[in-house]
Amino acid sequence: MKENTGNINYKIIVLAVATVVGLSLLQLYIANKMSSRIPRRRKDLPRRLSGYTPEEWVVRRGQNLLIASGPGGFVSVYGQDVNLLVERGIVNFNVEGEKLYVDVSLQGEAQISRKAFSRGYIVFSILHDEARYRLVIASPKAGYHVERVNGRVEISNDYLMIRISRG
Amino acid sequence: MSITERIGGILLLREESYKEAMERGTIAEAASIAAIAVAVSAFFGFIGLGFYAMRSPVQLFRRLTIAFIPIKFRVPIEIVFWIGWWIVWSLIIGGLSITLGGEHNIKGFMKLTGYSMFPHIFGVARIIPFLGRPIYFLALLWSLACWIYSTKTAFNLRAEKTVMVYVLAFIILILGGFTIMAVIRLT
């Protein structure tokens, strides 16, 4: 088979290199923009959060995170993206300016299915300047305080994340 | 024949386009076509991933860690994967075809398979939620069809031998996959 090796189309090669490099850099830029919203490493978290007792972790709020006070009560958690709703009028749980995200899926150590958790309840005790929390998984069948679960709250300027650690 | 006509002919499995591409095309050009298609597809796949996950940063974080691919290098990794796939798979298929009595024409075959990677460009559909991935899957099947026709044309094989080459190649792929998984588990 005869080859036309002398007729290399340089335009298409330049276009390919430009496309590969350009799109790689563009996605790197976008990924950097997006990942600034995501908690990455523990050391990125505020220092105060490093110490906690397993059952109760006192967390000082980040500047942008305002949690309305209340003596304690139930906050229901449901859905894949996990919305928090005030229920029964016991607790006023609110995050102003920013959304509150609760990750129910990082459950490697939790041994609680998403479904179970999505029917469950998180109990927050809110103090004046700090958020204390207890995590309680409640089943509607068995009453509310079925199983107590220790958790971890990570809080930064723009997010608050709860990780269940052990049942 | 312009490059667009050539690509169009190859996508439509026109024999004269395949012969023309083998005669007049170059490997660099074929590689460039493959790289452009794969890069565009990978980029839109990345954007689509974002749309899936962007509803919640935590969800996004979870998805990205599950995907095992570092988000920041998703596009280059996908490009390198597919270009590597093109080279390795061409050599494997070429080796099998020659073993089964095909002509010695690996170079021509690589030109054709480079062009045959062009359906990857329909990976841009991955930006569409839900529908995008099935569309991309169909595009991959289309690419596979072009690969099979390339094999038949480049090595001048009969249809049944071409099918045999691909059956053997997929057995190699599956065995290779199992071996890699076993090695990963052992280590």
Interface residues (C-beta under 8 A of the other chain):
Chain A: M1 K2 E3 N4 T5 N7 I8 N9 I12 I13 L15 A16 V17 T19 V20 L23 S24 L26 Q27 L28 I30 A31 N32 M34 S35 R37 I38 P39 Q80 D81 V82 K99 Y101 V102 D103 S105 L106 Y159 M161
Chain B: I3 M22 E23 R24 T26 A28 E29 A31 S32 I33 A35 I36 A39 V40 A42 F43 F46 I47 G50 M54 R55 S56 P57 V58 Q59 L60 F61 R62 I71 K72 F73 R74 V75 P76 I79 N105 K107 G108
